Amino acid sequence: HLASGKEYALTMIYDGTNAVSLDLTSYLIQNESGFGDPTAFIYPAKVNSRLKSDIMSIGTERIKQQVTPGIYQALFVVTGGVHFEQVRQLPLAEQSFLAKVLNLDLVDISLKLAQSQCDVNQLEINLVNNKIWAFSAAFPFRSLGLHDETIQSETIIGAEMAYGHSITDALKQLSPNGEDSIHNGTYY
């Protein structure tokens, strides 16, 4: 997918009736199989207001079509326009990342949603406005002598997070050499 356009995810908490946005994430590095297991991403995504409006509108509509309450992502590829890909439940790595960044107990919210004890209109969510957060997953491939393995969310053994006032600042914090790249490449 990266070859065809930039990838974004709209994350929302959906209680079966109402949905509240946790804003957009921009995927920086994706495995070859496409959506499912990003290894690095930026939050919140930096997009123009028209693109954000289009993603929010389509994503909200698609997430509200889900049968059960939950924390969902609507996934998009942006080439010449916005192309909806799919809706999925928020992956664990991203749940942990967003919980930390937004200071929200997303596990507790998930449990309450499953028990129909959560009204999203009652949640206090403070979106990040003045910082850019970057996430990069760590994998055991090199230390275990594995090569050319497919990156899966189950193979993540750790992660790094950093923030800055720009994407470049955040990526420099993640890079061991202070470069604006992750995993030996520049992805923004």
Sequence and secondary structure as in RCSB ss.txt:
>XXXX:A:sequence
HLASGKEYALTMIYDGTNAVSLDLTSYLIQNESGFGDPTAFIYPAKVNSRLKSDIMSIGTERIKQQVTPGIYQAL
FVVTGGVHFEQVRQLPLAEQSFLAKVLNLDLVDISLKLAQSQCDVNQLEINLVNNKIWAFSAAFPFRSLGLHDET
IQSETIIGAEMAYGHSITDALKQLSPNGEDSIHNGTYY
>XXXX:A:secstr
 TTT EEEEEEEEE SS EEEEEEEEEEE  TT TT  SEEEES    HHHHHHHHHHHHHHHTT SS EEEEEE
EEESSSEEEEEEEE  HHHHHHHHHHHT  HHHHHHHHHTT   GGG       S EEEEEEE STTTTT  S  
  GGG  EEEEEEESSHHHHHHHHSTTS S BTTB   
